């Protein structure tokens, strides 16, 4: 089987490093020794044995990508950068015709989707790449579309806990709020409670200490106003390994789409990946 060449952007970030470690040892992939990074990053390189990656900053990337593409004519980009870079990175990818899988959350998502749809560059974009959570979201979406108003009159509390360095509200939690609102609740995404304090996470939430720097714990609580009924949904993820498998599946899925010249669709989600549509 011919290997798929990939570029992992976001090094030296934690998720990008995990992606690189797994990809380097995965026989399906050939990993390019370059990674787009932020202007604020001091280092010029990072080594994830046996590859030393050159970190490409915004001020040089327009010229550098020409060099990279001349050496690696066909590759798929994996983006785990920073929420503030989501839209500018997507513009860069589409302008340079770089098919990409974006697991980075944040940014203007509507603008992001419109950009890809109007471009000639296909992409898989999802706020969560964990296949099991994506499946759970799909079930919630089905329920919302099939039984609209089912929880009318209930109240909703949404609490999400992530590592201290996560800058934005969980994209998964925001998506879930949309499903719950279709089910009859009246909840604003701005009311999602974000927990980022490690002391609170460890002592109140009982999140294992070794995962305080990398976790995603979500709780959605629905209550009848008279107190007669309570429903609670949870998904608690420790570490970041769960996102690797889904991301790599998305890469293989996108590669298949690249070799279908009659395919005019450009924007895909992880639901498409799971359904192989």
C-alpha positions, 0 to 999 in steps of 0.5 A, spaced: 500 500 500 502 506 497 504 511 503 500 517 504 504 523 505 502 528 511 504 535 514 502 536 521 501 543 523 501 546 530 508 543 533 510 544 538 503 544 541 501 538 545 496 535 540 500 536 534 506 532 538 502 526 539 499 526 532 507 526 530 509 521 534 503 516 532 504 518 525 511 517 524 510 509 527 504 508 522 506 504 516 500 508 512 504 515 513 510 519 510 511 525 515 514 531 512 519 534 516 516 541 516 510 544 521 507 551 520 507 554 527 505 561 530 510 567 530 511 567 537 514 560 537 522 561 539 524 555 537 526 553 529 526 546 530 523 540 534 525 533 534 520 527 535 525 522 533 527 520 528 525 526 525 527 533 526 521 538 524 523 545 521 518 550 524 515 555 519 512 561 521 507 566 518 512 571 516 516 566 511 510 560 510 508 563 503 515 562 500 517 556 504 510 552 502 513 553 494 519 549 496 515 544 500 510 543 494 516 542 490 519 536 494 512 533 496 507 535 490 502 531 493 500 531 501 494 532 506 495 537 512 493 536 519 491 542 523 492 542 530 494 549 531 491 555 535 484 557 535 486 564 533 489 561 527 483 557 524 481 562 519 488 565 516 490 557 516 484 555 512 485 561 507 492 559 506 491 552 505 485 553 500 490 559 496 495 553 496 491 548 494 493 544 500 487 539 502 487 539 510 484 535 516 482 541 521 481 538 528 483 545 531 477 549 534 475 556 535 475 561 529 469 563 525 466 557 523 461 559 519 466 563 515 471 557 515 465 552 512 463 558 506 471 558 505 472 551 503 465 550 500 467 556 495 474 553 494 477 547 490 480 545 496 477 539 500 477 538 507 475 535 513 473 539 519 470 537 525 470 540 533 472 533 535 476 528 532 474 522 537 470 517 533 466 515 539 464 522 541 462 524 534 458 518 534 454 520 540 453 527 537 450 523 531 445 520 536 444 526 539 443 530 532 438 524 530 434 525 536 433 532 535 431 532 528 426 526 530 423 528 536 424 536 536 421 539 543 422 533 547 425 536 553 421 543 552 420 546 559 426 543 562 432 547 564 439 545 561 446 546 565 453 545 561 459 544 564 466 543 560 473 542 563 479 542 559 486 543 560 488 550 563 491 552 556 485 551 552 483 558 550 476 557 547 470 554 549 469 547 547 467 546 540 463 539 542 459 543 547 457 548 543 455 543 538 451 539 543 447 545 545 445 546 538 442 539 539 439 540 545 436 547 543 432 543 537 430 538 543 426 544 546 431 547 551 432 555 551 440 555 552 445 560 550 452 557 548 455 563 552 452 560 558 457 554 558 461 553 564 468 553 562 473 550 568 480 551 567 483 551 574 487 545 575 486 545 583 478 545 582 479 540 576 483 535 581 479 537 588 472 538 585 472 534 579 476 528 581 480 529 574 486 524 575 492 529 576 496 526 570 491 528 566 490 535 568 494 538 562 490 534 557 483 532 558 476 533 556 470 532 561 463 534 559 457 534 563 450 536 560 444 536 565 437 536 564 432 538 569 424 538 569 422 545 572 418 541 578 424 537 580 420 531 578 425 528 572 433 529 571 437 526 565 444 527 565 449 526 559 457 525 560 463 524 556 470 524 560 476 523 556 483 523 559 489 524 555 489 526 547 490 519 544 483 518 542 483 523 537 489 520 533 485 514 530 479 519 528 484 524 525 488 519 521 481 516 519 479 523 516 486 523 512 485 516 509 478 518 507 480 525 504 485 521 500 480 517 497 476 523 495 482 526 492 482 521 487 475 521 485 475 527 479 467 527 479 467 529 486 465 536 486 463 536 494 469 540 498 467 540 505 466 534 510 465 532 517 467 526 521 460 524 520 462 523 513 468 519 515 464 515 520 459 513 514 464 513 509 460 518 504 
